[in-house]
Amino acid sequence: MNSKLIAMALIRMSFGLLSLGGGLLMLYYRDLQAAVKINSFIGSIGPFVLLGVSTIGVAGLATQMDPRKLFMLVAGVALILLGTR
């Protein structure tokens, strides 16, 4: 199996476990203020996970794709990041 694919999947699964842990912490503390703090922490990490996973994927596809399609893919990721600011 491709090492870049494994890295992408492991990063996404790790973030999923972090999100699940955050949800469990919210239930554990049973406090709205604590839940908002936990949610903001997890939410602030999300764009970095997106950027990291996308970078790995684009780097893996860079040699296999038509340059025009590669440009559109990178532009799409950039627009997602700009839209979440």
Buried (B, 14 or more C-beta within 10 A) or exposed (E): EEEBEEBBEEBBEEBEEBBEEBBEBBEEEEEEEEBEBBBEEBEEEEEEBBBBBBEBBBEBEEEEBEEEEBEEBBEEBEEEEEEEE
